[in-house]
Amino acid sequence: MSAEKLSFQAEVSRLLDIVVNSLYSEKEIFLRELVSNASDACDKLRYLALTKGELLGDDATFAITLTTDAKARTLTISDNGIGMDRDELIANLGTIARSGTAAFVGELSGDAKKDTNLIGQFGVGFYSAYMVAEKVEVLTRKAGEEAAWLWTSDGRGDFTIQQSEKAGRGTLITLHLREGSEEYLEADRLRQIVKRYSDHIAIPIRLVDGDKTETLNRASALWTRSRSEITPEEYKEFYHHAAHAFDEPWETLHWQAEGLISYTGLLFVPGSRPFDLFHPERKSRVKLYVRRVFITDDCQELVPEYLRFLRGVVDSEDLPLNVSREMLQASPVVQKIRQGIVKRVLGELQKKAEKEPEAYAGFWENFGPVLKEGLYSEHGGDREQLLKLARFRSSNGDGLVSLADYAGRMKEGQDTIFYITGEDAAALLESPQLEGFRAKGVEVLLLTDPIDEFWIPSVVEYEGHKFKSVTRGGTDLAKVKGAEKSDADKQEEADNKDDVGSLVALMKLALKDEVKDVRASERLTDSAVCLVADEGDMDMHLERLLRQHKQLDNSFKRILEVNPAHPVIRKLAAHVAAKGGEASIDDAALLLLDQARILEGEPLRDAKGFATRLSAFLEKGLA
């Protein structure tokens, strides 16, 4: 059969260009990636064979084999795993067939060294072969099928695929090495690389050197060994294998649970955000094994969604080897393991937060928004633990604060935890709603994650202190002890009270179709006006989020608060007092409302009208 020529997906072509032209210093990692992929292929077949034993045939012993040919300048990595058919070859090697394609392309910077580091992170480690190979051939035969397929490419934009012949199942990858890559034909060099990166692989990695065949790795599951026997380097390389990552693990958790339920966990907290962390599917990537046999890397019942950043393995002694998807969903054993994982992980995070607050701050920047999803979804003890782990930025400074820190700094007379939500902490600090709180030294939490709008109504309070948004009406700052007004200011406020009351009444009439109410404000010190939500209405930032995502059609009318001490409000009040029933403030009221909307980052509903009114007031002021 003649070869069929196909083009790479555009993202793959861009990736290959980076790899081929990279000056990356650790090219040896290509072998780690290809061995890791071969190991995964063997694991998948071993699991399928539990119910379809015929797939193994007479070849029941799994192995990965490295073969060199100095004369032909080729290095071959072969396995007897599950193999691929034609469509899988195209999907797996011709496209980035994962949900992270767009994220991957978005991360590419043009810096070859930096971008090559993304290869493993985005699950496309096969292409690292082109750092050392000028041409790659993949001969593969899927278990249970007769047809074999040959995939060939020089990594320059296209590949060919054709039907071929292969004795037995599995995949054989032949690398035609580039000039200068001869070191990967040397047995000692291959031994060194396998020992460094792949010693933990639970499948034998064999090297064929002439007539001699030797096993290069221990071929035992790393997690079954005692922690005292495992070096930090071995843990790191296992993390790279399990997570297909290049970064350093931030934390390593290795434990054995014994008793009614026996299992082993070897889990890692990544040092950086996985690319698919916020993908809508929110899948866990922890692999489930049963008595050292790989079962699945898609057991969503094993780890809650708010811990989906975890990478690693869990090996159960109590689940049946032929466990089905339906059994996993309903299994009390899985639920017990899940509870144990949550308890262990949250406990370790708490220790880290107490002993190494600076390191924990780095973790929180990466994974805090995900952990806060648990505040919304969990109840009872797990939620209480998550509340202790939560960190926030606040109006007090640049550092992160815990809820315990906040509660310990509450002012005399304050019984509420105040917060404000938005998209950017710096912008929130400029919000007019914060002025009165700042004047009294009341700390306000700055919440900038979308999930914040959902977990707070669910949690309601922390240690008896209710959460309250500063953008809501009904905020009673008068009972909070703080900077007191001078006697002169109090007297002036009393003198102007009636005039301001008349102004507010007229503004209500002028804006009756635009706002829910107009009130004199306690929270404003510098700004003339601001908008707030009524007590029972939706928070303003949440409304904007829902409208942006087409989840809300109607908008809530807001309350306009005016600052009685502001010069503009004073002059308007004096104007109303002087003119009495003849006073007209419609244009001024509309201008003040538009000013409040601009401060909230909301679009003007009548930009032309705003411009006309503003021009008229400027003209009068310059006359």
C-alpha positions in Angstrom: 0.0 0.0 0.0 1.4 3.4 -0.9 2.2 6.0 1.8 -0.4 8.6 2.6 1.0 12.1 3.1 -0.7 14.3 5.7 0.1 17.7 7.3 0.7 18.3 11.0 -1.9 20.4 12.9 -0.7 24.0 12.9 0.1 23.9 16.6 2.3 20.8 16.1 4.2 22.5 13.3 5.0 25.4 15.6 6.0 23.1 18.4 8.3 21.1 16.1 10.0 24.2 14.8 10.8 25.2 18.4 12.1 21.7 19.2 14.2 21.3 16.1 15.8 24.6 16.4 16.2 24.6 20.1 19.6 24.9 21.8 18.1 23.2 24.9 21.0 21.9 27.1 19.3 18.7 28.4 18.4 17.0 25.2 18.6 13.7 27.0 15.1 14.1 28.4 13.8 12.8 25.0 14.5 9.3 26.3 12.7 9.9 29.5 9.6 11.0 27.6 9.6 8.1 25.1 10.2 5.5 27.9 7.4 7.1 29.9 5.0 6.8 27.0 6.0 3.2 26.5 5.4 2.5 30.1 1.9 4.0 29.9 1.2 1.8 26.8 2.1 -1.3 28.7 0.0 -0.2 31.8 -3.1 0.3 29.6 -2.8 -3.1 28.0 -2.2 -4.9 31.3 -5.5 -3.4 32.6 -7.5 -4.3 29.5 -6.1 -7.9 29.6 -7.8 -8.4 33.0 -11.1 -8.8 31.1 -9.7 -9.6 27.6 -6.9 -12.0 28.3 -6.7 -12.9 24.6 -5.0 -9.5 23.9 -1.8 -10.8 25.6 -1.6 -14.0 23.6 1.7 -15.8 24.2 3.4 -12.5 25.2 2.4 -11.9 28.8 5.7 -10.3 30.0 5.9 -6.6 29.5 9.2 -4.9 28.6 10.7 -1.8 27.1 13.7 -2.4 24.9 16.5 0.0 23.7 18.5 -1.0 20.7 21.3 0.8 19.0 22.7 0.6 15.5 25.9 2.6 15.2 26.3 1.9 11.4 22.7 3.1 10.6 23.0 5.8 13.3 19.6 4.7 14.8 18.3 4.3 18.3 15.1 2.2 18.7 12.7 2.3 21.7 10.2 -0.6 21.5 7.5 -1.8 23.8 4.9 -4.6 23.7 2.1 -2.5 25.1 -1.3 -1.7 23.6 -0.1 -0.2 20.3 -2.1 2.1 18.0 -4.2 1.8 14.9 -4.2 4.2 12.0 -6.6 6.7 13.4 -4.9 6.7 16.8 -1.5 7.3 15.1 -2.9 10.4 13.4 -4.7 11.7 16.5 -1.7 11.1 18.8 1.2 12.1 16.6 -0.3 14.5 14.1 -2.3 16.7 16.4 -2.2 17.9 20.0 -5.2 15.8 20.7 -6.0 17.3 24.1 -8.2 20.0 25.5 -5.1 22.1 26.2 -4.2 22.9 22.6 -5.3 26.5 22.8 -3.6 26.9 26.2 -0.4 25.4 24.9 -0.2 27.8 21.9 -1.0 30.7 24.2 1.9 29.8 26.4 4.5 29.7 23.6 6.7 32.7 23.9 9.3 32.4 21.1 12.0 31.7 23.6 13.2 28.3 22.4 14.6 27.1 25.8 11.5 28.2 27.7 9.1 26.8 25.2 10.9 23.4 25.1 10.2 23.2 28.8 6.5 23.2 28.0 6.7 20.0 26.0 6.2 17.6 28.8 3.8 19.9 30.7 1.4 19.8 27.8 1.5 16.1 27.3 3.3 16.1 24.0 6.6 14.7 25.0 6.9 12.5 21.9 8.0 15.5 19.9 11.1 15.9 22.2 12.6 13.1 20.0 13.3 15.8 17.3 15.8 17.4 19.5 18.2 14.5 18.7 16.6 12.9 15.6 16.4 14.2 12.0 13.8 11.6 11.2 11.4 9.5 13.3 9.7 6.3 12.3 6.9 4.8 14.4 5.9 1.2 13.6 2.9 0.1 15.6 0.4 -2.7 15.8 -2.6 -2.5 18.1 -3.3 -5.4 20.5 -5.9 -7.7 19.0 -5.5 -6.5 15.4 -3.6 -7.9 12.5 -2.7 -4.7 10.7 0.4 -2.7 11.5 1.1 0.9 10.5 4.2 2.9 9.8 4.3 6.6 10.6 7.3 8.6 9.3 8.3 12.3 9.5 11.3 14.6 9.5 9.4 17.1 11.6 9.2 19.7 8.8 5.4 20.1 8.5 4.1 16.8 7.3 4.2 13.1 7.9 3.4 9.9 6.0 1.4 6.9 7.1 1.1 3.5 5.5 0.1 0.0 6.3 3.0 -2.3 7.2 3.9 -5.5 8.9 5.0 -6.1 12.5 5.4 -9.3 14.4 3.4 -8.9 17.6 1.7 -6.0 19.2 3.2 -2.8 20.5 5.2 0.2 19.2 8.7 0.5 17.9 10.1 4.0 17.5 13.2 4.4 15.5 15.2 7.7 15.8 17.6 8.5 12.9 20.0 10.6 14.9 21.2 14.1 14.0 24.9 14.9 13.5 26.3 15.5 17.0 23.9 13.1 18.8 26.1 10.1 18.5 26.4 9.9 22.4 22.9 8.3 22.4 24.3 5.3 20.6 26.7 4.6 23.6 25.6 1.9 26.1 27.1 3.8 29.0 25.3 7.0 28.2 21.9 5.2 27.9 22.5 3.4 31.2 23.2 6.8 32.8 20.0 8.4 31.4 17.8 5.5 32.3 19.2 5.3 35.8 18.7 9.1 36.3 15.2 9.5 34.9 13.5 6.1 34.7 14.8 3.8 37.4 11.4 3.9 39.1 9.5 2.6 36.0 7.8 -0.6 37.1 8.4 -2.3 33.7 11.9 -3.7 32.8 13.9 -1.4 30.5 16.3 -3.5 28.6 19.3 -2.6 26.6 20.4 -4.7 23.7 24.1 -4.2 23.1 25.4 -6.6 20.5 24.6 -10.1 21.8 24.2 -8.9 25.3 20.8 -7.9 26.9 20.7 -6.2 30.3 18.0 -4.6 32.4 18.8 -1.0 33.3 16.2 -0.2 35.9 15.0 -1.8 39.2 11.6 -2.4 37.5 9.8 -2.1 40.9 7.0 0.4 41.7 8.7 3.3 43.5 5.7 3.8 45.9 6.1 0.3 47.3 9.5 1.1 48.7 10.2 2.6 52.1 10.6 6.4 52.1 14.0 6.0 53.7 15.2 4.1 50.6 14.1 6.8 48.1 16.2 9.8 47.4 14.9 13.2 46.6 16.1 12.8 43.1 14.2 9.6 42.6 11.0 11.3 43.9 11.6 14.2 41.5 12.0 11.9 38.5 8.9 9.9 39.4 7.0 13.2 39.6 8.2 14.0 36.1 7.1 10.6 34.9 3.7 10.6 36.6 2.8 14.3 35.8 4.6 14.5 32.4 6.1 17.7 33.9 9.4 19.4 33.9 9.1 21.6 37.0 10.1 20.7 40.5 7.4 19.3 42.8 6.4 21.8 45.5 5.6 19.1 48.0 5.8 15.3 48.1 3.4 13.1 50.1 4.2 9.4 50.5 2.3 7.3 53.0 0.8 3.9 53.6 -2.6 3.4 55.1 -3.2 0.2 56.9 -6.3 -1.1 58.7 -9.8 -1.8 57.4 -8.7 -0.1 54.1 -5.1 -0.6 52.9 -3.6 1.6 50.2 -0.4 3.5 49.4 -0.4 7.1 48.2 2.5 8.9 46.5 1.2 12.4 45.6 2.9 15.6 44.5 1.9 19.2 44.6 3.3 20.7 41.4 5.6 23.7 41.6 3.7 25.5 38.9 0.1 25.5 37.6 -0.7 22.6 35.2 -2.0 24.0 31.9 -5.4 22.4 32.2 -6.1 23.5 35.8 -9.1 25.6 34.9 -10.4 23.6 32.0 -14.2 23.2 32.4 -13.9 19.4 32.8 -11.8 19.9 35.9 -10.5 16.4 35.8 -8.1 14.8 38.4 -4.9 13.4 37.0 -4.1 11.0 39.9 -3.5 7.4 38.7 -5.3 4.5 40.4 -3.5 1.2 40.7 -4.8 -2.0 42.3 -2.0 -4.2 43.7 0.6 -2.5 41.4 -1.6 -2.9 38.3 -2.6 0.3 36.6 -6.4 0.8 36.4 -7.1 4.3 35.3 -5.9 7.9 35.3 -9.5 9.1 35.1 -11.1 8.2 38.5 -12.9 11.4 39.4 -14.2 9.8 42.6 -10.7 9.4 44.0 -9.8 13.1 44.5 -12.2 16.0 44.9 -12.2 18.6 42.1 -10.7 21.2 44.4 -7.5 19.0 44.7 -7.2 18.3 41.0 -3.8 19.9 40.9 -2.4 16.8 42.6 -0.3 14.4 40.6 0.9 10.9 41.4 -0.5 7.5 42.2 -2.8 5.7 44.7 -2.4 1.9 44.9 -5.2 0.0 46.6 -5.0 -3.5 48.1 -8.8 -3.8 48.6 -10.3 -3.1 45.2 -10.8 -6.0 42.7 -8.4 -6.0 39.8 -11.3 -6.1 37.3 -13.0 -3.1 38.9 -15.4 -1.3 36.5 -16.2 2.4 36.1 -19.6 1.8 37.7 -18.0 0.0 40.7 -15.6 2.8 41.2 -18.4 5.4 41.3 -20.3 3.4 44.0 -17.4 1.8 45.9 -17.2 2.6 49.6 -13.5 1.6 49.4 -12.9 4.5 47.0 -14.8 6.9 49.2 -12.7 5.8 52.2 -9.5 6.4 50.2 -10.8 9.7 49.1 -11.4 10.8 52.7 -7.9 9.7 53.6 -6.3 11.6 50.7 -8.2 14.8 51.6 -7.3 14.5 55.3 -3.6 13.9 54.5 -3.3 16.6 51.9 -5.1 19.3 53.9 -3.1 18.4 57.0 0.2 18.7 55.2 -0.8 22.0 53.7 -1.7 23.3 57.2 1.7 22.3 58.5 3.3 24.1 55.5 1.2 27.2 56.1 2.3 27.4 59.7 6.0 26.5 59.4 6.8 28.0 56.0 4.4 30.9 55.3 6.4 32.4 52.5 6.6 29.1 50.6 2.9 28.6 51.3 2.1 32.0 49.8 3.7 30.8 46.6 1.5 27.7 46.6 -1.6 29.8 47.3 -0.9 32.1 44.3 -0.9 29.0 42.1 -3.7 26.9 43.6 -5.6 29.1 46.0 -8.5 29.7 43.5 -8.9 26.0 43.1 -8.9 25.2 46.8 -11.6 27.9 47.3 -13.8 25.8 45.1 -13.9 23.4 48.1 -15.3 26.2 50.3 -18.3 26.2 47.9 -18.7 22.4 47.4 -17.7 20.9 50.8 -19.4 21.0 54.2 -18.4 20.1 57.7 -14.8 19.5 58.8 -13.2 19.8 55.3 -14.7 23.3 54.8 -13.5 24.3 58.3 -10.0 23.1 57.4 -10.1 24.9 54.0 -11.2 28.2 55.8 -8.0 27.9 57.9 -5.9 27.4 54.8 -7.5 30.2 52.8 -5.3 33.4 52.2 -6.4 36.8 50.9 -5.1 40.1 49.9 -6.5 43.0 51.9 -6.5 46.7 52.1 -3.8 46.5 54.8 -1.0 45.8 52.4 0.6 43.6 49.8 0.9 40.4 51.9 -1.5 37.5 52.2 -3.7 37.3 55.3 -5.6 34.4 56.8 -9.1 34.8 58.3 -7.6 34.3 61.7 -5.2 37.2 61.0 -8.2 39.3 60.0 -10.3 38.4 63.0 -7.4 39.2 65.3 -7.2 42.7 63.8 -10.8 43.6 63.9 -11.6 47.1 65.3 -13.6 47.7 68.5 -17.2 47.5 67.7 -16.6 45.5 64.5 -18.3 42.2 64.3 -18.3 41.7 60.5 -15.7 40.5 58.0 -15.8 43.1 55.2 -14.8 42.3 51.7 -15.0 43.6 48.1 -15.0 41.6 44.9 -13.6 42.5 41.5 -11.1 41.5 38.9 -8.0 43.4 40.1 -6.7 44.1 43.6 -5.1 47.4 42.7 -8.3 48.6 41.1 -10.3 47.5 44.1 -8.1 49.6 46.4 -9.3 52.7 44.5 -13.0 51.9 44.9 -14.9 54.7 46.6 -16.8 52.2 48.7 -13.5 51.7 50.7 -13.0 55.3 51.7 -15.0 55.2 55.0 -13.4 51.9 56.0 -10.0 53.2 55.3 -10.7 56.3 57.3 -11.6 54.2 60.3 -8.8 51.7 59.8 -11.1 48.8 59.1 -9.5 46.1 57.0 -11.2 44.9 53.9 -10.5 41.7 52.0 -9.8 42.1 48.3 -11.4 39.1 46.5 -10.5 38.8 42.8 -11.3 35.2 41.9 -14.6 34.4 40.2 -15.3 31.6 42.7 -15.4 34.2 45.5 -18.8 35.3 44.5 -20.1 31.8 45.1 -18.4 30.4 48.2 -19.1 33.4 50.5 -22.9 33.1 50.3 -22.4 29.3 51.0 -20.1 29.8 53.9 -21.9 32.8 55.4 -19.6 33.3 58.4 -16.2 32.5 60.0 -16.1 31.9 63.8 -19.3 33.8 64.3 -18.3 36.8 62.1 -20.5 37.2 59.1 -19.1 38.1 55.7 -20.4 41.4 54.2 -19.6 43.1 51.0 -18.7 46.8 51.3 -20.6 47.4 48.0 -23.9 46.6 49.8 -26.2 49.0 51.5 -26.8 48.7 55.3 -23.2 48.8 56.2 -23.2 50.4 59.7 -19.8 52.0 60.2 -21.0 54.2 63.0 -20.6 51.5 65.6 -17.0 50.8 64.7 -14.6 52.8 66.8 -12.2 54.8 64.7 -11.1 58.3 63.7 -13.8 60.7 65.1 -15.0 63.8 63.4 -14.0 67.2 64.8 -16.6 69.2 66.6 -16.6 71.7 63.8 -17.2 69.0 61.2 -20.1 67.6 63.3 -21.6 71.0 63.6 -21.3 71.7 59.9 -22.9 68.3 59.2 -25.8 69.1 61.5 -26.2 72.5 59.8 -26.3 71.0 56.3 -28.5 68.0 57.2 -31.8 69.6 56.1 -30.3 71.0 52.9 -28.8 67.6 52.0 -32.1 65.9 52.8 -33.9 68.2 50.4 -31.2 67.5 47.7 -31.6 63.8 48.2 -35.4 64.1 47.8 -35.0 65.9 44.6 -32.4 63.5 43.3 -34.8 60.6 44.0 -37.4 62.3 41.8 -34.9 63.0 39.0 -33.5 59.5 39.0 -36.6 57.5 39.9 -36.3 55.4 36.7 -32.6 54.9 37.0 -31.9 53.9 40.7 -33.6 52.1 43.5 -32.9 54.8 46.0 -30.7 57.8 46.8 -29.2 58.1 50.3 -26.7 60.1 52.2 -23.5 58.0 52.7 -21.5 57.0 55.7 -18.8 55.3 53.7 -17.6 58.1 51.4 -14.9 60.5 52.5 -13.3 61.7 49.2 -15.7 60.8 46.4 -19.0 62.6 45.7 -21.0 59.5 45.0 -21.0 55.7 44.7 -23.3 52.9 43.8 -24.1 50.1 46.2 -26.4 47.0 46.0 -29.4 46.8 48.3 -29.3 44.3 51.1 -31.3 41.6 49.3 -30.0 42.2 45.8 -27.2 40.6 43.8 -23.7 41.9 44.4 -22.7 44.2 41.6 -19.5 42.3 40.5 -21.5 39.0 40.4 -24.1 40.7 38.2 -21.4 41.9 35.8 -19.8 38.4 35.7 -23.2 36.7 34.9 -24.0 39.3 32.2 -20.6 38.8 30.6 -21.3 35.1 30.3 -24.9 35.6 29.1 -26.3 34.1 32.3 -28.4 37.1 33.3 -30.7 39.2 31.1 -32.0 41.7 33.6 -30.1 44.1 35.7 -30.8 45.2 39.3 -31.4 48.9 40.1 -28.8 50.1 42.5 -28.7 52.6 45.4 -26.9 55.9 44.8 -25.1 57.1 47.9 -24.0 60.8 48.1 -21.3 62.3 50.3 -22.7 65.2 52.3 -19.2 66.5 53.0 -18.1 66.7 49.3 -17.9 70.3 47.9 -20.1 69.4 44.9 -22.8 67.9 47.1 -22.6 70.9 49.4 -23.0 73.4 46.6 -25.9 71.4 45.1 -27.6 71.3 48.5 -27.1 75.0 49.0 -28.5 75.7 45.5 -31.6 73.6 46.3 -32.0 75.5 49.6 -31.7 78.9 47.9 -34.0 78.1 45.0 -36.6 76.1 46.9 -39.3 74.7 44.7 -37.8 76.3 41.6 -34.5 74.3 41.9 -33.8 72.0 38.9 -31.0 69.4 39.4 -32.0 66.8 36.8 -28.8 67.2 34.7 -26.6 67.3 37.8 -28.2 64.2 39.2 -27.7 62.3 35.9 -24.0 63.5 35.7 -23.4 62.3 39.3 -25.0 58.9 38.5 -22.9 58.5 35.4 -19.8 59.4 37.4 -20.7 56.6 39.9 -21.1 54.2 37.0 -17.7 55.1 35.6 -16.1 54.5 39.0 -17.6 51.0 39.0 -16.2 50.3 35.5 -19.7 50.1 34.0 -20.5 51.4 30.5 -22.5 54.6 30.2 -26.1 53.9 29.1 -26.4 57.3 27.3 -22.9 58.4 26.3 -24.2 61.2 24.1 -26.4 62.6 26.8 -23.5 62.4 29.3 -21.2 64.3 26.9 -23.9 67.0 26.2 -24.6 67.5 29.9 -20.9 67.7 30.8 -20.2 70.2 28.0 -23.1 72.4 29.3 -21.7 72.4 32.8 -18.2 73.2 31.6 -19.5 76.1 29.6 -21.4 77.5 32.6 -18.3 77.1 34.8 -16.1 78.9 32.3 -18.5 81.7 31.7 
